[in-house]
Amino acid sequence: MPYPSLRLFRPDFDRPTSRPLLVSTLLITMALPQAQAGDIVLWANQQGSGNTSTIEQSSSSDLTTRIEQSGNHNTIDLTQHDTGNTATDLLQRGDDNHIQFSTSLAIDGRFRLEQQGDGNDIGLTASGSGLEADLDQYGDGNTLDIEMSGTSLDITASQIGDNNEIIARHRGHDLSSSASQIGNDNRLTISQSDSGSTISVTQSGDGNHTTIEQY
């Protein structure tokens, strides 16, 4: 019997809430025997000031996770372990921001992490196979720190403006790394451990600095 869907607030990232929360805290732990896992949906939408989302998921397949935050202090800490066929969307908009996402023993996972303004900071650590990570930041403090290991891994990282920095460490086989920066202080470091893999880099204006290593 499949585990039922869990839905916490229907997500509508473009519609402001009529009653902003002064403090928003979400703490969820999900752990299922693999035989019972399947078709699990977690949607969470936070709008108001304090904001915090701490979630642990393990031994799950066919897992969809979408967490949205809109304003002020913000933070998302998501940990996944031993998952398969997952789709994860972590979205933030304004103020202090922070996303820390860690996944291990993952198979066939798609991750989208997006921030828009102010403090910013994304940390991603992932291991497994068949993983795709799409990370976007748009303005202010910025920092992307990415570490992925395994096989058939794809990273796409994009920044637009302000202080900027992308650090990507890619280890394994069949790797693809793509990074784009547009303006302001910039810094870009990418390392890959498989000579058969590919790296694509685009930088436009201001500070700039690029370090690429393949070995």
Secondary structure as UniProt FT lines:
FT   STRAND          6..8
FT   TURN            13..14
FT   STRAND          26..31
FT   HELIX           34..36
FT   STRAND          40..46
FT   STRAND          53..69
FT   STRAND          76..91
FT   STRAND          99..114
FT   STRAND          122..136
FT   STRAND          144..158
FT   STRAND          166..180
FT   STRAND          188..192
FT   TURN            195..196
FT   STRAND          198..202
FT   STRAND          210..214
//
